[in-house]
């Protein structure tokens, strides 16, 4: 989380399978994501984590065409915005 450009980094454990985890992370831009995977701690993880994994992790990687949060219209609060 302390990396420049890291917006969030959160682990969650599956409620259905206690051996399955989900990592949700977001970066300011593509450059910040590239810096992350080229960092020393990521390289260390590439060497130390695979023996502890049951299978190759799966990933959804996407870029969003916006730079700020959108309002959740289904829960709009009138008179406050």
LINHUBEL-V166733 format. One record per backbone hydrogen bond with DSSP energy under -1.0 kcal/mol. CO is the residue of the C=O (numbers start at 0). NH is the residue of the N-H. Records with the same first field share a line. If there is no record, write none. Layout:
CO: NH + NH
//
This chain:
2: 5
4: 27
7: 25
9: 23
11: 21
16: 19
19: 13
21: 11
23: 9
25: 6 + 7
28: 32
29: 33
30: 34
31: 35
32: 36
33: 37
35: 38
38: 42
39: 43
40: 44
41: 45
42: 46
43: 47
44: 48
48: 51
49: 52
63: 65
70: 72
71: 74
72: 75
76: 79
//
